[in-house]
C-alpha cells in the first residue's frame, strides 16, 4: 500500500509547492491577482511587479529557474545555505533568509531557507516553505493591502519571520525566570542543567536573528535603482524589528550569565559552609582525641587508673571541654 503514489494536496498545488510554482501580479496600489504559471505572459502594471514562488526542491521549478536566470543563478537560489546573506549583482539582489517552522519549539527551531531573487518588476522566491500562507495572501486579497513594491514584500517577509520568533523569545525569557526562581529555593542541581540547555538555545537564536538584521540593512543601503525612499524606510522598519529581537536575546544572554554566576556563588557558599562545619568538628575533637590518646597509653603512671569512677569523670570533663570549645567558637562568630 505504501508504494501507491499519493495525489498532492490541492492547497500545495495551488500555492506553488508542486510543479513550476505560483505567479502573483501586484498592481503597486495594494491589489494582487493570482495567475496560472502555464498561462500566457501576464502584463505587469507600470508601478507593479510580479512574484513567482516555488518549491526549491521541485524539478519543474528548477528547470524554470535555469531557463529564466541561467544555471549559475538558479543554483544560487536552490542550493542550501547555512546563514542569511544579501548579495547584490549589478541592479539585482539575491537575499537568503531563515525562518522558523510553524509551531517550532525553542529547542528545535526547525529553520527553513527563504531565497529571493529581486530585480526591477519581478521577485522570485525559492523555498520549501509555503510562501503564500506565510505571507497571508488571503488577507491581502480581501483587504486590498498587498505589498506595493519588491522592497515592501521583502520587509513584510522579515516582519513575518520576526513574528514567528517573538513568542519563542518570550518563552525563553519565561524559562529563565523559572531558573531564577529555583535558585531562590536553593535548587541549584536542577537549575544548572536547565541553564546550560537554555544558553545553547540562545546561541542558536542569535545565529538566526543577527544575520537577518544585517541582510535587511544591506538591502536598504545598496544602490538599487528600483528602490524608492519609501522602500528603504520599510526595510529599515523590518531591520529595527529584527534588531529589537536581537537586543532581547542579548539581554537574556547577559541575564543567563548572571544566573550562572549566582549558581557558582551558591555552590561556593555551600562549600564554605561545609568546610566550616568540618573545621569546627576538627577543632572540637582534636583536643579530645589528644586527651583520650594520652589516657589510653598502656604505661605506668596514668592518673586515676585505679579509681573505679575515673572513666565517668573523664567523660564528663571531655564533654565540658567540648561545650567550652563550641561556646568559644560561637563567641568568635566562627559558627
C-alpha positions as CSV (number, residue, x, y, z in Angstrom):
1,X,0.0,0.0,0.0
2,X,2.9,2.4,0.7
3,X,4.2,2.0,-2.9
4,X,1.0,3.6,-4.3
5,X,1.7,7.2,-5.3
6,X,-0.5,9.7,-3.4
7,X,-2.0,12.8,-5.0
8,X,-0.5,16.0,-3.7
9,X,-2.9,18.2,-1.7
10,X,-4.8,20.8,-3.7
11,X,-3.6,23.6,-1.5
12,X,0.0,22.7,-2.1
13,X,-0.5,22.7,-5.8
14,X,-2.4,26.0,-5.7
15,X,0.3,27.7,-3.6
16,X,3.1,26.6,-5.9
17,X,4.6,23.9,-3.7
18,X,4.2,21.4,-6.5
19,X,5.2,21.9,-10.1
20,X,6.5,25.1,-11.6
21,X,5.3,27.4,-8.8
22,X,2.7,30.1,-8.3
23,X,2.5,33.5,-10.0
24,X,1.1,36.7,-8.4
25,X,0.9,40.1,-10.0
26,X,0.8,43.2,-7.7
27,X,-0.5,46.4,-9.1
28,X,1.6,48.7,-6.9
29,X,-1.6,50.1,-5.2
30,X,-2.3,47.3,-2.8
31,X,-4.0,44.9,-5.1
32,X,-2.9,41.4,-6.1
33,X,-4.1,38.9,-8.7
34,X,-3.1,35.2,-8.9
35,X,-2.2,33.8,-12.4
36,X,-1.7,30.3,-13.6
37,X,2.0,29.6,-14.2
38,X,1.3,27.9,-17.5
39,X,-0.8,30.8,-18.8
40,X,0.5,33.3,-21.3
41,X,2.8,36.1,-20.2
42,X,0.9,38.4,-18.0
43,X,1.1,42.2,-18.3
44,X,2.6,43.9,-15.3
45,X,1.2,47.3,-14.3
46,X,3.5,50.3,-14.6
47,X,4.0,50.6,-10.9
48,X,3.5,46.9,-10.1
49,X,5.7,43.8,-10.0
50,X,5.4,40.1,-10.4
51,X,6.1,37.4,-7.8
52,X,7.0,33.9,-8.7
53,X,7.4,31.4,-5.8
54,X,8.0,27.7,-5.9
55,X,9.5,24.8,-4.1
56,X,13.3,24.8,-4.2
57,X,13.3,21.0,-4.5
58,X,10.7,20.7,-7.2
59,X,12.3,19.5,-10.5
60,X,9.9,21.6,-12.7
61,X,10.7,24.8,-10.8
62,X,14.4,24.2,-11.0
63,X,14.1,23.8,-14.8
64,X,12.2,27.0,-15.0
65,X,14.8,28.8,-12.9
66,X,17.6,27.7,-15.2
67,X,15.7,28.9,-18.2
68,X,15.0,32.3,-16.7
69,X,18.2,33.0,-14.7
70,X,20.8,30.7,-16.1
71,X,22.3,27.6,-14.4
72,X,24.6,29.7,-12.1
73,X,22.0,32.0,-10.6
74,X,19.5,29.1,-10.5
75,X,21.9,27.1,-8.3
76,X,22.4,30.1,-6.0
77,X,18.7,30.1,-5.4
78,X,18.2,26.4,-4.8
79,X,21.5,25.3,-3.0
80,X,21.0,25.3,0.8
81,X,22.9,27.9,2.7
82,X,23.9,27.9,6.4
83,X,23.5,31.6,7.1
84,X,21.4,34.5,6.0
85,X,23.0,36.9,3.5
86,X,22.4,39.6,0.8
87,X,24.3,39.6,-2.4
88,X,23.9,42.4,-5.0
89,X,24.6,41.6,-8.7
90,X,24.5,44.7,-10.8
91,X,20.9,46.0,-10.3
92,X,19.6,42.8,-8.9
93,X,19.9,41.3,-5.4
94,X,19.8,37.8,-4.0
95,X,18.6,37.5,-0.4
96,X,18.8,34.4,1.8
97,X,16.6,34.5,4.9
98,X,15.9,31.8,7.5
99,X,12.6,31.5,9.3
100,X,11.2,29.2,12.0
101,X,8.7,26.5,11.2
102,X,5.2,26.9,12.4
103,X,4.8,25.5,15.9
104,X,8.5,25.1,16.4
105,X,9.8,24.7,19.9
106,X,12.8,26.8,21.2
107,X,14.9,23.7,21.5
108,X,14.3,22.8,17.8
109,X,13.8,25.9,15.7
110,X,13.4,23.8,12.5
111,X,14.8,26.6,10.4
112,X,13.8,26.9,6.7
113,X,15.5,28.7,3.9
114,X,13.8,31.5,2.1
115,X,15.8,32.6,-1.0
116,X,14.7,35.6,-3.0
117,X,15.8,37.0,-6.4
118,X,14.9,40.7,-6.6
119,X,15.0,42.7,-9.8
120,X,13.0,45.5,-11.3
121,X,9.4,44.4,-11.8
122,X,10.0,40.8,-10.6
123,X,10.7,38.8,-7.4
124,X,11.4,35.1,-7.4
125,X,11.2,33.1,-4.1
126,X,12.6,29.5,-3.9
127,X,11.8,27.8,-0.6
128,X,10.3,24.6,0.9
129,X,8.1,26.9,2.9
130,X,4.5,27.6,1.8
131,X,5.2,31.2,0.9
132,X,1.6,32.3,0.2
133,X,0.3,31.0,3.5
134,X,3.4,32.5,5.2
135,X,2.7,35.9,3.8
136,X,-1.1,35.7,4.3
137,X,-2.2,36.1,0.7
138,X,-5.9,35.5,1.5
139,X,-5.9,38.6,3.8
140,X,-4.2,40.7,1.1
141,X,-6.8,39.7,-1.5
142,X,-9.6,40.6,1.0
143,X,-8.2,43.8,2.4
144,X,-6.5,45.1,-0.8
145,X,-3.4,45.8,1.3
146,X,-0.8,43.8,-0.6
147,X,2.9,45.0,-0.9
148,X,3.4,47.9,-3.4
149,X,7.0,47.1,-4.3
150,X,9.6,44.3,-4.1
151,X,11.2,46.0,-1.1
152,X,7.9,46.2,0.6
153,X,7.5,42.5,0.1
154,X,10.9,41.7,1.5
155,X,10.3,43.9,4.5
156,X,7.0,42.0,5.2
157,X,8.8,38.7,4.9
158,X,11.3,40.0,7.6
159,X,8.4,41.1,9.8
160,X,6.7,37.7,9.4
161,X,9.9,35.9,10.3
162,X,10.2,38.1,13.4
163,X,6.6,37.4,14.3
164,X,7.4,33.7,14.5
165,X,10.4,34.2,16.6
166,X,9.0,36.7,19.1
167,X,6.8,34.2,21.1
168,X,9.7,31.8,21.2
169,X,12.0,34.5,22.7
170,X,9.3,35.3,25.2
171,X,9.1,31.6,26.1
172,X,12.9,31.6,26.7
173,X,12.5,34.5,29.0
174,X,9.9,32.7,31.0
175,X,12.2,29.7,31.3
176,X,15.0,31.9,32.6
177,X,12.6,33.3,35.2
178,X,11.8,29.8,36.3
179,X,15.5,29.1,36.7
180,X,16.0,32.2,38.8
181,X,13.0,31.2,41.0
182,X,14.5,27.7,41.5
183,X,17.7,29.4,42.7
184,X,15.7,31.2,45.4
185,X,14.7,27.9,46.9
186,X,18.3,26.7,46.6
187,X,17.6,24.0,43.9
188,X,20.9,24.6,42.2
189,X,21.3,21.0,40.8
190,X,18.3,21.2,38.5
191,X,19.0,24.9,37.7
192,X,22.5,24.2,36.3
193,X,21.2,21.7,33.7
194,X,18.3,23.9,32.6
195,X,20.6,26.9,32.4
196,X,23.1,25.1,30.2
197,X,20.4,24.0,27.8
198,X,18.9,27.5,27.7
199,X,22.2,29.1,26.9
200,X,22.7,26.7,24.0
201,X,19.3,27.6,22.7
202,X,20.0,31.4,23.0
203,X,23.2,30.9,20.9
204,X,21.1,29.2,18.2
205,X,18.6,32.1,18.2
206,X,21.3,34.7,18.0
207,X,22.8,32.9,14.9
208,X,19.4,33.2,13.3
209,X,18.4,36.8,14.3
210,X,21.6,38.9,13.9
211,X,22.4,37.8,10.2
212,X,18.7,38.5,9.4
213,X,19.1,42.1,10.6
214,X,22.3,42.5,8.6
215,X,20.5,41.2,5.4
216,X,17.8,43.9,5.7
217,X,20.4,46.6,6.5
218,X,22.5,45.6,3.5
219,X,19.5,45.6,1.2
220,X,18.5,49.1,2.5
221,X,21.8,50.8,1.8
222,X,22.6,49.1,-1.5
223,X,22.2,51.4,-4.6
224,X,19.4,49.6,-6.4
225,X,17.7,51.9,-8.9
226,X,14.2,50.5,-8.4
227,X,14.2,51.1,-4.6
228,X,12.4,54.3,-3.5
229,X,12.8,56.2,-0.3
230,X,9.6,54.6,1.0
231,X,11.1,51.2,0.2
232,X,14.2,51.9,2.2
233,X,12.1,53.1,5.1
234,X,10.1,49.9,5.1
235,X,13.3,47.9,5.1
236,X,14.6,50.0,8.0
237,X,11.5,49.2,10.0
238,X,11.9,45.5,9.4
239,X,15.5,45.7,10.3
240,X,14.7,47.5,13.5
241,X,12.2,44.8,14.4
242,X,14.9,42.1,14.0
243,X,17.4,44.3,15.9
244,X,14.9,44.5,18.8
245,X,14.7,40.8,18.9
246,X,18.4,40.6,18.8
247,X,18.6,43.0,21.7
248,X,16.2,40.9,23.7
249,X,18.3,37.8,23.1
250,X,21.4,39.7,24.1
251,X,19.7,40.8,27.3
252,X,18.6,37.2,28.0
253,X,22.2,36.0,27.4
254,X,23.5,38.5,29.9
255,X,20.9,37.5,32.4
256,X,21.9,33.9,31.9
257,X,25.5,34.7,32.6
258,X,24.4,36.5,35.8
259,X,22.3,33.5,36.8
260,X,25.3,31.2,36.1
261,X,27.4,33.3,38.4
262,X,24.7,33.1,41.1
263,X,24.8,29.3,40.8
264,X,28.6,29.3,41.2
265,X,28.3,31.7,44.2
266,X,25.6,29.4,45.7
267,X,27.8,26.4,45.3
268,X,30.8,28.2,46.7
269,X,28.8,29.3,49.7
270,X,27.6,25.8,50.3
271,X,31.1,24.5,50.1
272,X,32.3,27.2,52.5
273,X,29.6,26.2,55.0
274,X,30.5,22.5,54.7
275,X,34.2,23.3,55.2
276,X,33.3,25.5,58.2
277,X,31.4,22.6,59.8
278,X,34.3,20.2,59.2
279,X,36.7,22.7,60.6
280,X,34.6,23.2,63.7
281,X,34.3,19.4,64.2
282,X,38.1,19.1,63.9
283,X,38.7,21.9,66.4
284,X,36.3,20.3,68.9
285,X,37.5,16.7,68.6
286,X,41.3,17.4,68.2
287,X,41.9,18.1,71.9
288,X,39.5,15.4,72.9
289,X,41.4,12.9,70.8
290,X,44.7,14.1,72.3
291,X,43.5,13.6,75.9
292,X,41.9,10.2,75.3
293,X,45.0,9.1,73.5
294,X,47.2,10.2,76.4
295,X,45.0,8.5,78.9
296,X,44.8,5.4,76.9
297,X,48.6,4.7,76.8
298,X,49.4,1.3,78.3
299,X,52.2,2.5,80.6
300,X,52.5,3.1,84.4
301,X,51.7,6.4,86.0
302,X,48.3,7.0,84.3
303,X,46.3,9.3,86.6
304,X,43.2,7.8,88.2
305,X,43.9,4.4,86.7
306,X,42.9,2.7,90.0
307,X,39.8,4.8,90.6
308,X,36.6,3.0,89.6
309,X,34.8,6.3,88.8
310,X,37.6,7.7,86.7
311,X,36.1,6.8,83.4
312,X,32.9,8.8,84.0
313,X,34.8,11.7,85.5
314,X,37.0,11.8,82.3
315,X,33.9,11.6,80.1
316,X,32.2,14.5,81.9
317,X,35.4,16.5,81.7
318,X,35.7,15.9,77.9
319,X,32.0,16.8,77.4
320,X,32.5,20.1,79.3
321,X,35.6,20.8,77.3
322,X,33.8,20.3,74.0
323,X,31.0,22.6,75.2
324,X,33.5,25.2,76.1
325,X,35.2,25.0,72.7
326,X,31.8,25.3,70.9
327,X,30.9,28.3,73.1
328,X,34.3,29.9,72.4
329,X,33.9,29.5,68.6
330,X,30.4,31.0,68.7
331,X,31.8,33.9,70.7
332,X,34.4,34.4,67.9
333,X,31.5,34.1,65.4
334,X,33.1,31.1,63.7
335,X,29.8,29.3,63.9
